[in-house]
């Protein structure tokens, strides 16, 4: 399975970019051991409102991919539940699993019309830069759970 993190906007230099790069590097190292062949992270141009941003996000989704949107109204999953979700998608034959992070106005119709699963990091509103970092860390944590390593101690 290949993981795709597709977000509105681009992370420039700074601590968020460094953290995303670090967690994705770690995930790529363990990925083959848990059935993840590749992890890619890229941005879609911001601007033009949620409908335009959603079109750009949707345009980056590979055909036949399973999609999960990051949305404050989404499911609240523990780290262990996220690991189980990844394993279910992998074992269910998903070749590509995409995580979509919308812009400041949320997801527009091109994304909400996909019928995708929704994931939330709590009821708070988070800056998009931090959502990327948190998602990458949680994907790495899920990978370590699937691998059975001691990173996740709770």
Secondary structure, 3 states (H helix, E strand, C coil): CEEEEEEECCCCCCHHHHHHHHHHHHHHHHHHHHCCCEEEEEEECCCCHHHHHHHHHHHCCCCCCEEEEEEEEEEECCHHHHHHHHHHHHHCCCCEEEEEECECCECCHHHHCCCCEEEECCCCCCCHHHHHHHHHHHHHHHHHHHHCCCCCCC
